[in-house]
Amino acid sequence: MAEREFPDYTVRSGASLEGSRYTAWLCVVPHGHGFPVYYAICENRSFRHQDIAERAADDALAAVLALEDDGAPVFPDNYTGFADEAPANPA
């Protein structure tokens, strides 16, 4: 699990077992008042291994540019969260 501080919020990454697969997530915790909010990372994807799901969540946390006023993560344009792009033209 990784953690980053932003003005008014702490953001943590992690993974949870859902059935037989893991889901990667970010948790945004407000400073002072309010409740944590969880954001699923790559909602259309689950992971067989906890360490891979945690790595995906850590990578997503590193990609966060800022937080909206309500704590929602802001990612770069065209960010998908998937790091498994196919090679252009394998030889």
Residue, then its C-alpha position, 0 to 999 in steps of 0.5 A: m500500500a502506498e500513500r500520498e498527501f494532497p491539500d485537504y486529503t490523504v490518498r492510499s492505494g490498495a487491493s481487496l479480495e472480491g470473490s476469487r479475484y482482487t480489485a485495485w483501489l484508491c482511498v481518498v481520506p479527507h483531513g479533519h472531517g468526512f468519510p473516506v471515498y473508495y475509487a476502483i482502478c480499472e473497473n473492468r479488470s480484476f487480478r488473480h494475485q494480490d501483489i499485481a493488484e496492489r502494484a496496479a493501484d500504486d501505479a495509479l496513485a503515482a499517476v494522479l495529477a491532483l484532486e478535485d475539490d471533492g477529492a476525486p482523483v484527476f488523471p492525465d488525459n487518455y490515462t487508462g490505468f493499463a500498462d500492458e500495451a501490445p508491441a507495435n510490430p513484433a519482429 
